[in-house]
Amino acid sequence: MTYTLFGFPPSGNTHKIRMLMNFLNIECDEVNINLKNGEHKQAAFLAINPRGQVPALQTSEGLIIDSHAILVYLASLHGKGKWWPESPLEQARLMEWISFSANEIHSGMASLRKHHRLGIPIAFEHALQVTENSMRLLDKHLSMNYWLVGTEFSLADLCCLPYLALAHEAQFDLTPFPNVQAWIARCKQVPGITLMPGMQAPA
Ligand SMILES: N[C@@H](CCC(=O)N[C@@H](CS)C(=O)NCC(=O)O)C(=O)O
């Protein structure tokens, strides 16, 4: 199966796909869509993805859009067992965090980073509030759990990691959330993990 990933190098959502592909040893071509010059809203890319967003993945079965949809597709197709469990309850546990990534992290930390790194206007106070609330929740969860779900690094950790490891680019101080900081450091030590530029910095 050949894959083509439409992405953008600074995009944490694109990076999630790269991380899973590398864990699964999947070969993939990448096409860069330059979000800075608006290529994602031009007709050529809108014909591929009408949502005008990256990432999008061209597969032999058709185009898949949205980082979380792509992760679930790849994990269930190539990583049954380790990356996508059989049990509906375990799948639901992963989905709890995939949803946290798509909602709280997307409209919180990722939004703050978009503002500070790319200069895009956002509802700043709202994004800050969402980030503070969600980091408080996450810190509490991680005070009782080594990984987000179960006993090893999973798709839940993978999808939440990039934007949280880039908190410094969002100009958000994680010092009041020591369990989140320790979890980020743990994730970065997982064998086979792929870090994007900026993720190496201490959280
Ligand atoms: N829910 C989508 C969000 C994708 C997203 O927001 N992508 C950003 C880049 S990281 C983008 O393409 N932004 C341009 C836009 O929304 O117009 C996902 O998880 O893939």
The ligand as an SDF file (V2000), in Angstrom:
LIG
                    3D

 20 19  0  0  0  0  0  0  0  0999 V2000
   -9.2500   18.3590   13.3110 N   0  0  0  0  0  0  0  0  0  0  0  0
   -8.1990   18.5420   12.3470 C   0  0  0  0  0  0  0  0  0  0  0  0
   -7.5850   19.8990   12.5040 C   0  0  0  0  0  0  0  0  0  0  0  0
   -6.5730   20.1470   11.4150 C   0  0  0  0  0  0  0  0  0  0  0  0
   -5.9610   21.5220   11.4950 C   0  0  0  0  0  0  0  0  0  0  0  0
   -6.4380   22.4220   12.2080 O   0  0  0  0  0  0  0  0  0  0  0  0
   -4.9100   21.6830   10.7140 N   0  0  0  0  0  0  0  0  0  0  0  0
   -4.2480   22.9470   10.6320 C   0  0  0  0  0  0  0  0  0  0  0  0
   -2.7490   22.7420   10.5440 C   0  0  0  0  0  0  0  0  0  0  0  0
   -2.1300   21.9400   11.9790 S   0  0  0  0  0  0  0  0  0  0  0  0
   -4.7320   23.6170    9.3710 C   0  0  0  0  0  0  0  0  0  0  0  0
   -4.7350   23.0240    8.3180 O   0  0  0  0  0  0  0  0  0  0  0  0
   -5.1520   24.8610    9.5160 N   0  0  0  0  0  0  0  0  0  0  0  0
   -5.6280   25.6490    8.4450 C   0  0  0  0  0  0  0  0  0  0  0  0
   -7.0930   25.9470    8.5530 C   0  0  0  0  0  0  0  0  0  0  0  0
   -7.7830   25.3670    9.4110 O   0  0  0  0  0  0  0  0  0  0  0  0
   -7.5430   26.7520    7.7780 O   0  0  0  0  0  0  0  0  0  0  0  0
   -7.1330   17.4500   12.5180 C   0  0  0  0  0  0  0  0  0  0  0  0
   -6.9900   16.9160   13.6310 O   0  0  0  0  0  0  0  0  0  0  0  0
   -6.4840   17.1160   11.5310 O   0  0  0  0  0  0  0  0  0  0  0  0
  1  2  1  0
  2  3  1  0
  2 18  1  0
  3  4  1  0
  4  5  1  0
  5  6  2  0
  5  7  1  0
  7  8  1  0
  8  9  1  0
  8 11  1  0
  9 10  1  0
 11 12  2  0
 11 13  1  0
 13 14  1  0
 14 15  1  0
 15 16  2  0
 15 17  1  0
 18 19  2  0
 18 20  1  0
M  END
$$$$
